[in-house]
Amino acid sequence: MESTTPTSEAGVSTEALAEQGKKLNLLAENLARVIRGKPDTIDTLLVALLANGSVLMEDVPGVGKTTLAKALAKSIDVDFRRVQFTPDLLPSDILGSSIYNPVDGTFYFREGPVFCNILLADEINRASPRTQSALLEAMSEGQATIDGDRHALPSPFLVLATQNPVDFHGTYPLPEAQMDRFLIQLNLGYPDQDTEVGILFSQQEAHPIDDLSSVLTRDEVSQMQTTVRKVKVEETVAQYMIELVQQTRTDARLTLGVSPRGSLMLFRACQAAAFAAGRDFVMPDDVQKMAPPVLSHRLILTSKTKYANVNKQQIVSEILSQVRVPT
């Protein structure tokens, strides 16, 4: 007997879309209890989760980067690990290593903290470039190679990395190859005056994160990620994405534009944004919303552009205003 559950052309059950949307709203409400006055930041973080992509949060110390990452991990019933990146941190401290057993003369593999579902890489740019690069394979392929052996990581796997601005003391800029593997870059910024007053009183007796409980399971997150990939993207909308990307590759103010990996990540982020909005199809509005956080950190400015005080977000905004929007 054939199912009578209505589905979209992309094969997404409208009933499942509505049910998963309710659970996603619960997760957003959970995060808003801890991170006040930042609904757009929370929405973008959830897009990254739905698209199964890693997040880089860059801002000055003390604005809630680590707290946001911990709140997300606590709101989902998954395996969570935190690594504090320091100049003396080694790749083996993240990936793990082979340990010699003197009893029987054999080696056994001891897993590092990367073998989890959500890894908080705190202040990632305080570690050496060699240690930073230890996450490259994990972020792009969901596996880690140690002593020539490949080890699969749990699924889903998500890196939430925080970093201070690169001109701060004791920081190392992330290499371009690693920046390209982050789906999204977030900047929290300072809260407004009223919000900050609320933060003071909300933590008067205890931190709100202490009272958080999980509202999603690992299987529910995986189901949402599967549904997101079924969200329909019209060819005209996909062409619109590529036109934006092509503009970054020919812009004279840039020495490096968006890679094909960046195009694919924009595609996934737009699917996730549409799902988060309760739709089973992507609109040009989704592309315009996700282009700045997905594309900006992949651009490399020329020296002349840097001295002209033009930032990457401005360039992406200009490109969005120049490329014709499909109707």
Secondary structure, DSSP 4 states (H G I P E B T S, - for coil): ------B-TTS-BHHHHHHHHHHHHHHHHHHHTTSTT-HHHHHHHHHHHHTT-EEEEE--TTSSHHHHHHHHHHHEES-EEEEE--TT--HHHHHEEEEEETTTTEEEEEE-TTSSSEEEEETGGGS-HHHHGGGHHHHHHSEEEETTEEEEPPSS-EEEEEE--TTSTT--PPPHHHHTTEEEEE---PPPHHHHHHHHHHTSSS-GGGG----EEHHHHHHHHHHHTTSB--HHHHHHHHHHHHHHHH-TTEEE---HHHHHHHHHHHHHHHHHTT-SB--HHHHHHHHHHHHGGG-EE-HHHHHTT--HHHHHHHHHHHSPPP-
